[in-house]
Amino acid sequence: MPKEKRLTNGFGAAFDGFRETILYEKSFKVMLVIAAVVVAAMFYFPTGPLEKVVLLAAIFAVLVLELINSVVERVTDFLKPGHSEEARLVKDLMAAIVLLASIGAVIIGLIIFVPYIISG
């Protein structure tokens, strides 16, 4: 298979996965809405380039971890159909990872935006 065709197929698969996530993963949709609000705030307040980079890194970290969480949940459901303690624990651990990243992102957002809000 030519290199260009493999690249096109790879992008197609990635977009299919992204579409699947947007259609069926409620948590991801909520996080996208929050990300959009943060990006709007980034341009509303006079944030500097470094602040923008930090906010975008936090946004993408949370979104990527939520995607990984979705994959792990689906793989776990495939490998351990039904309810099992092992499957529950794996899912809970992944949820904890996303929660921790989300808390970190909120803290970053507060550190960056609160001074602008207070001085506004």
N, C-alpha and C positions, 0 to 999 in steps of 0.2 A: 504494500500500500504506500503510495507517495506520501512524503512528509506533510504536504499541504492538506491532504485529505485527513490524515490523522489529527492534525491541529484543528481542522474544522469540526471533526467528530468530537474531539475533546471539548471544544467550546459548546457544541450542541448539547452534549451530556451535562455540562456544567449549568447551562441555562435551563435544561429540563429539571435538574435537581433544585435549582433556585425557584422555579415555578412551582414545583411540588411543595417546597417549603412554605412559600407564600400562600398557597391555596389551603394547606392542611395543618399548618403549625400555628396555633393561636398565639402562643408565647412569642414566637418570632415576629408575628404581625404587630403585637403590642410593642415589642422592642424597636421595630422599625418606626412606629409612630413617635415613640420617645426620642429616637435618634433624629427624626425630622425636626422635632421641637428644639432639640439641642443645637442642631445645625442652624436653624433659624435664629436662635438666641446668639449663636456665635457671630452672625453677621449683623444682628441688631445692636449688640454691645460692641464697643471698640476693642475687641480682643486682638492681641498681637499674633504674629505668625507662630510663635512657640506655643501659645495657648491653644490656637487652632489645631496644631499638630497633636498636642496632648489629648485634646477632646476627641479628635478623629481616631487616634490610637485606642482610646478607651471605648469608643463606640464600636469599632471594628473588632476589638478583643471580645466584647460581650456578644456581638452577633456571631462571630466565628465559634465561640464556645457554645452558644445556643444551637448552632448547626451540628456541632459535634455531639451535643446532648441528644438531639433528635436522631442522629445516626445510631448512637449507642442504644437508645430506647428501642428502635426498630430491630436492630440486630439481636438485642436481648429478647424481644418478643418472638423473634424467629427461632432462636435457639432454645428458649424456655417458654413455650406457649403455656397459657394459663398463669395461675398465681404461684410464685415460689419465693421463698425468703431470699434466695441468692439474687434473683432477678430484681426484687424490690430494693435490695441493698445497692446493687449496681446503679439503678435508676436514681436512688436517693443520693448517692455519692456524686453522680453527674449533676444533679440539681443543685447540690451544695457548691460545686465548682462554679456553676453559672451564677448562683446567688452571691458568692464571694466576689466574683468579677463585677457584678452589678453594683454591689455595695462600694467597691473601689471606684467605679465610674461615677457614682453619685457623689462620693467624697471629692473626687477631682472636680466635678461640676460645681459643687458648692465652693470649693477653694477659689475657682476661677470666677464664678458669676456673682457670688455674694458681695464682694467689694464694689462691683459695678452697680448692683441693685441698691446698695446702701448709699453710694455717692450720687445715684441718679436722681 
